Every structure is written in C-alpha cells, then in structure tokens.
Amino acid sequence: MVNGIAAAALHLCDASLHEALLFAAVMFAIGGVDDLLVDLMYIVHRRPAARLDQLPQPAGGRLAIFVAAWDEQAVIGAMLRAALARVEYPDYRIYVGCYPNDPGTSDEVRAVARHDARVRMVVGRRAGPTTKADCLNTLWHALQHDDAAAGAITRAVILHDAEDVLHPAELRVVAHHLLSHALVQLPVVPLIDPRSPMVTGHYADEFASAHAIALPVRTALGAAMPLAGVGCAIRRDALEQLAAQTGDAPFEPASLTEDYELGLRVAALGYRSCFVRVRDHAGTLIAVRAYFPDTIRAAVVQKARWMTGIALAGWDRTGWGGRARLPELWMRMRDRRAPLAVVTLAAGYLALVAWGVSMLGHWLVGDTPPPMTDLLAALLSTNAVLLAWRLLVRARATAHEHGWREGLRSVPRALLGNFIALLAARRAVMRYAGMLAGRAPRWDKTAHRFPAVLPAAG
C-alpha cells in the first residue's frame, strides 16, 4: 500500500511538472519572441545619438520645472542647489510642491528659495501624502497664477523628482525639441551604488534596455509614448487641453502612475511626442541620473506601485486606445504583460522544484522518469536560445552606458529582478484589490538619496 501511495504521489508530481513546464515554456516563448521583435525593430530603425553641438542655440521662452515633494527633507535642498548651479538655460523656474504637514521639506525648500528667486515653493491645502498627480496639479494652479500676474506665458513644464541630478544641457535640448513636439522624454540613467550593486544595478540594467531600445522603437513606430515621470517635458498647449477635459487641472489625481497615463492622453489628443538621445561634448548622455531603491523591500514597494498603476488600474483607466493601430495595441500589450509574466515566472520556478522532486523520487524507487515530449523539448530549446539572446542584449545595453563590468553583472542581476517582480506582483494585487474596494490611492513612495559627488557632464 505504501508503494502504491508513493507511486501515485510520484505520478502526480510528474503530471504537475509536465503541465507547469508546458505552460511556462509556451509563455516564455511568446514573451521571448515579443522581445526579439522589438530588438529587430531597433536594428531596422536604429539611429545614433545626436551631438549637442549639432543643436542650435536655445529657442528661448520660460520653462518651469515641477518637483512634487513629500517627506523629501533629506534630498530636496541638495537637489535644488545642484540644479540651480548646473542648469545652463536663461529663463526657468523650479516649482516645488510641499504639504502643510511636512515642515521638514518646506524648511529645506524655503532655505534655498530665500537666496534664489528661481525657486518657488507651493504648499498645498490638503495634508499629505496625497498622490503625486494631486501635488502636480497644485503646482499647475500656481504656475497659472504666476503667469497671469506677470503677463507672461511659460512655454512648457518639465517633471522631476526630488532626488534627480539634472544635466546642464537638459533644458536646452528640451527647448529645441519642443518646437516640433508636445512631449519630450529624455533618458533616465539609474546610478549604481557600490554598497548595493545588485539591487541598484538591476534598475540600471532595466532602464538601459528600455531607454536605449524599447522607447526608441516605440517612437519610431508612432505609438503613444508613456512618460517616465522625470526628464519629461509637456508643452503648455497640451497641458491646457488636458486641463480643459476635466475643467480643472491636467494631471489625474486618482492615478498612481500619472506620468504613464499622461503620455497616452496627450497622444490621444493628436500631439506628437519624441524620445531624445543626445550626447554632450564629452560623449556623456544627456539624461536624468538618480539613485533608485537600494534594498529589496524598497524595490518591491516601488515596482508594486508601477505594476498597479500601469498593468492593473491603468488598464481600467486608459483601455486599449480605441481604434488604435497595430503598433499601439502591441505596445500597450507589452506595458501590461507584467502580471502574466510573473505568473509565468512562478510556473517556471514551480516546474524547477517539481523536476527536483521528480528526479529524487524516481531515483529512490529505482526507475526512470517519463521522457519529455518532442513539443516540450523543442520549446525548451527555443527558449534557451531566446534567453541567451535577451541576456546578451541586456548586457550590451548596460555595458554601453555603465561599462563592461556592469554589463557582465547584469546577467546574475536578472535573477534578482525576477525575484523582486514576484514579490511586487503580490503587493500590487493587494493594493489593486483595495482600490477596487474604494480605498483612496496614496503616495506609496520610497526613501531617496542624493549623490555626494555629482556625475560629470561635458
């Protein structure tokens, strides 16, 4: 009887292994082909980064930088002073949104504003944290008031976070491209902290691939370009038209990822957008640089917010773009594949565990495991090739921006990224369930750091 129970359990394990492995293999193949098509599109549409000296002198016109700040007293002062000292543009102001119940942040901003009139602190009426979009709307109303009082028009708004390091030529590049586009997105380059090279480095790997390959392809195909939330400029006329849709302000206060949605909403109005890669005189990419979370827990919190806002709640809010063209539908499907990718990862890891149990069980009973089907063998071989290609592309993108050593480290960091994604998916589902139950969205932010030594710029 014991042998019968053991045989039944082993048979169940083998069946579970086959089903989990088949599901994971099919889904991995679909995802791998999806990524491969983007890579091939990149090869076809690849354009070298422009050079700063190829751009004309600044087009002029006032620009406004919006910084939403909740509990940012540790970084906001250093960020503002660095931006004021580094940015080379003749006419700009930095609007910083604060909260009445966050005196630490307000004190830091006030200390900088006292010595430089380009900094404008705006304290909202509601206690924080609300959402970032709600804070940005407060800044929008302040900008409108200031422009009316001065009899001037601010040309565009550039979004930044309180931990960002701005490149000196950022506003010059943005101002030039705003002449022909309503949305301009610069690359984001996460800084790799040597004290936490795996966690901070996995952000560098992901952004290197997304902002060197995926977003340029998206722009080339004419699909709507989601904004990264930092280093993105929105022209005044587009913001006013968005505000007219709601009768109040352009940013969606109920959204957890207002930047992502903003790009899609502006595209729906018929405006053009562009993703811009320009290198300065020293060959450095003109981009936004910042430290991202350096612990697994903080990374899970941040990525859960992204997953909730883009793949779950964002699906409800933005849909599939109406009668969108095939490239638009394809890109939105890619945006929202994260939950399915996590399920696929879980199935793959379950299959790995079941395989180990199956091998051990068959060894103990002294027989051989059932043979793999031809279909499954073909799928696994295809996935091995696609995985090798994906890791190679990832390593090359990282190495191009961070050096060959980081390119090599990107390979083991892919495993860490999968682990963080699994944990983030669980948190995202719980948050989304709370939103469906009527819970108000809140700013689920992480602690930030500002670099002691600023990245060089040429």
N, C-alpha and C positions, 0 to 999 in steps of 0.2 A: 504493500500500500504506500509505504514511504517512497519507494522508487516511482510509483505511479504519480504521486503528487509532485515529486521533483521533475519528472518528465513533462508534466502539464505546465509547471511553472516555467521550465526552460522553453517549452513551445510558445508560451505566452510572451516570454522575453524576445524570442526570435521574431515573432509576429510584430511586436511593438517596434523592434529595431527596424524591420523592413519598412513599416508604414512611416515611421518618423524620418527614416533616411530618404525614402522616396519623396515625401513632401518637401523636406529640406533641399534635396538635390534639385527638384523641379524649380522651386522658388529661387534658389541661389543661381540657377542657370538663367532664369528670367532677369533677375537683377544684374547679373554679370553681363548679359547681352545689352541690357539698357545702358550700363556704364560704358561698354565698349562702343556703342553707337555714338555716345557723347564724345568719346575720345576721337573717333573717326571724323566726326563733325568738326572737332577742334583742329585736326590736321588739315582739313579742307579749308577752313576759314581762318586759320592762324595768321595773325598779324603781329609783327614785332612791336614792342612798346615804343611809344613816341619819345622824343627827347624834349626836354624843357626848352632848350634854345631854339626849337622849331616852332614854338608857340609865339604869337605876337605879344606885345606888352598888354598888361591887364586892361580889360574892356571898360573898367570903371563902374561906378554905381555902388551904393551902400549894400553890404551884405550883413546878415545877422546870424550869429552862432547861437543855437539853443542848447542849453545844458539843463536837463532835469536832474535835480539833486535831492535825494532823500537819504539822510544818515551818511553823508559823504564828508564829514569834517576831517577825516584822515587824509583825503587826497585833493579836495576841491581847491584849496589855496595854492598848492604846488602846481596843479594843472593850469589854473588861471594865470599864474605868474609866468609859467613856461610858455603858454600860448601867446601872451602879450609880448614876450621878449623874442619869440621865434617867428611869428607870422609876418610875412612881408606883403602887405596889402594896404593901400592908402586909406580905405574907409570901411570900417567894420565895427560892430558892437557885439559883445557877448552877453546874452540874456541868461541868467541863472535862476531857475525856478526852485524856490525853497518852501518850507512848510512852517506854519506857526508853532508847531510842537517839536521843532527840530532846531533849537537855538544854536547848537554847536556848528552846524553847517552854515547857518545865517551869519554867525560871527566871523567865520573864515572868509566868506564872500564879502562881507561888509569891510573887512580889513583891507582887501585888495581894491575894492571899489573906491575906497576913500582916497587912494593915491592914483587911480586911473579911471577917467570918466568913460572909457570904452566898456567898462563892466557895469551892467545894470542888474541889480538884484530885484527879483519879483517874488513876493511872499503871497501864496495863495490863501484863500479863505478857509478851505477845508483842511482838517488835520490829516496828517499823513500816517501811513502811506496810502495813497490812492493808487491809480495806475500811472505809468509813465506818460501815457497819452493825455490823461487829465492834466498833468503838470505842464505838458507842452501846450495845451490849449490856453492855460493861464498865461504863458509867455506870448502866445499869439495875440491875445487881447491887449497885453501890454505893448507889443510892437505896434499894433494898430493905433493905440492911443498916442504913442510917441511920434509916429509918422504924421498923424493928424495935427498934433501940436506944433511940429516943426515944419509942416507944409512940404514934406518930402515923402518919397516912396522907397522903401527898402526893396531891393531887387529880388532877393531870394533868401531862404533860410537854410542853414546847414546844421544838421543834427550831430551832436556829440555827447559822449558820456563823461562823467567826472574823472575818469582815470585815463583819458586819452592823451596821447602825445601827438600833437599836430605837426605836420611837415611845414617848413617855412613857406613853400610854394603852393600849399594846398588851395588857398583862396584864388590865387592867380589861375591855376588850372581849372578850377570850378567855374570862375567867371567867364573864361573863354568858351567853355562847352555849353554854358547856359544860353549863349547866343542862338544855338540851334536845337537845344533840348530842354525840356521842362524838368527832367530828372537827371541828376548826375551822381553816379556812385563811384567812389574811389576804393581801391583795395583795402582790406584790413589785414594786418600782419601781427599776429599774436607774438609777444615777447616770450622767449623760453627762459624760465627761471632755473638757474643751475641747482637750486635747492630742491626743485621738484621738476626734473626734466621730463618725467614720463607724463604726468597729468598736464602740465602746461604745454609740453611738446605735442601732445595729441591734438590740441587745438591748432597749433601751428601746422600740423600735417593736414588737417581737415580744411582749414582756410586756404592753404597753399593750393590744394586741388580745386576747391570751389572757386577761388578768385583768380586762378590762372587758367582754368579750363572751362568749368561749368558755366559761370556767368558770361564770359566772352561768347560762348556758344549760344547761350540764351539770347544775348543781344543780337548776334548775327542772324538768328532765325526769326527775329522780330517778335519774340514772345515778351509778355509783360515781365519787367524786371523787379523782383522784390528788393526792397532796400535792406541794408544791413543794420540800420539804426544809428550808425556812426559814419562820418565821412560821406554823408549823402546830402545833396543839395536839392531843394524843391523851389522852383520859380514862383514868384508871388502870384501870378495869374492863375496858376494851377491850384495853389492853396486857397485862393479866394473862391474858385469854382467848387472846390471840395466843401468849403465852409457854407456855400450857398445851398448845397444839397441838404444840409442839416439845419441851416438857418442860424448856426451859432459859431462853430469852430471846425477846423479841418481834420483834427485827429480824433479817432474813435476811442472815447474814454472807457468803453467796456471791453476793449481789446487788450490781450496780453502781449501781442506782437504787432503793435501798431505800425512798425516800420515795414514788415512784410506786407500787410494789407494796403498800406499807403501806395506802394508801387503798383499794385494791381488796380487800385481805384483810379489812380492817375492815368494809367494806360487805358482804362475803360472810357475815359473822357476823350481819348483820341490824341493825347500828348505823346511826344517822343521821349525816350529815355536812352541813356548810354552808360556803359561801364568803361571807365577810363584807366588805362595803364600808361603812365608817363614816368620816365626816369630823369633824375636831375643831372647836373653837370658831373657829379662823381659816379653816376650809374646807379644810385640808390633809388629804389622805387618810391614814388610819391604816394604815401599810404598813411593810414591811421595805425599807430602802434600802441599796444596796451598789454598789461598783464591780465590774463584770464585766470579763473579759479585754479588754485594750486593744490587742492585736496579733492579726493574722490567725492566726498559728501557735497562740497560746494559745486562741483561739476554736475552732479546729479540734479541738484536744485535748479541750476541754470538750464540744463538741457531739458528737464521736465517742463519748464515754462515754455521753451521753444516748441517742444513737441505738442503741448496742449494748445498753444496759440496757432500753430501752423497746420498740424495734421488732424487735430480734433475739433476744437472750437472754430478754427479758421475755415474748416470745411463747411461748417454751418453758415458762416458769415459771408464767405466770398464765392462759394459754389465752384462751378467749372468754367465760368467766363461766358455763359450764354452760348451763342453760336460761334464759339471760338474755333480758330483754325487748328489743324492738327498739331503744329508746334506748341501752341498754347496749352492744348489738352495734355500733350506729352509732358510739358514742364510742370504743370500742376499735379499730374500723377506722380512725378518724381518728388515734388515737395511733400506729398502726403503718403509716401510709401514707408515712412519710418515705423509706424506701428506694425505693419505687416513684416517689415524687415526684422523687427525684434522678435515677432512670433517665429519667424524662420530661424533666427539665431537660437532661440530656445529649443526648437525642434532638432536643430543640428547638435546642440550640446546634449540633449536627451538621447539622441542616437549614439553619441560617443560613449555615454555612460552605459547604455544598453549593450553596445558592442563589447565593452569590457566585461560586463556581467555574463554575456553570452559566451565569450571565449573561455572565461573561467569555468562556467557551468559545463560546457562540453568537454573541457579538459578533465574535470573531476569525474564525469561519468564515462570518459574514455571513448567518445565518438567525435565525429567531425561536424562542424556547423553546416547548415544548409548552404548550398552555393548561391552566389549573387547572380541575379538575373542579368541578361545582356543589356537591357534597358538601363538598369541601375548602374552597371559598370560603365556604360557609355556616358551617362550623366555625370558620374563622379570624375571621369577622365576630362570631360569638357570643363567642369567646374575647377579642376586643378589648374588647367591652362588659364582660365579666366581669372582665377585668384592670383596666379603668378603675374599676369599682366597688370591687374589692378594694383598690386603691391609695388610693381616696378614703376608704374605711372605715379603713384603716390610718393615713392621715394625720390623720383626725379623732380617732382614739383617742390617738395620740401628742400631738397638739396640746392635747387636753383635759387631759393630765397634765403636759406639758413646754413648752407654749407653741406659738404658730403657726409660729414659725421652724423648730422641730424637726419640726413636722408636715410642712412643705414638704420638709425634708431627708429625711424618711422615704421619699420616692419614689425618689431615686437609691440610698438605702441598701438598697432591696430587691434591687438587682442584686448588691451586695456580699454580702448574705445568701445569695443563690443560689450564689455562688462558694464561700463558706465551707461551705455544705451539701455541695457536690460533693466538696470535699477531705475533709470529715468522713466522708462515706459510705465513701470508700476506706479510711480508717483504721479505721472501725467494722467493716467486713467483715474486715479483717486481724485485729483483736482478737477478733472472734467466732470466727474460724477457730481462733485459738489456744486459746480456751476450749473449743471442741469437741474439740481435741486433748489436753485435760487440763490446760492451763496454769491455775494458780490466779489468780483475779481479784485485782488490786491497785488501790490508790487512785491513779488517774491524775489527780492534781489539778494545778491551775494556781496560779501565784503570786498573792497577794492584796494589796490596798492598802486602807488605812482613810482616810477623808477628813480632811484637816487642819481643815476647817471643817464642823461638823455641820449637816445640814439643819434648818431652823427647824420648830418644832411649836407649835401654838396650844393 
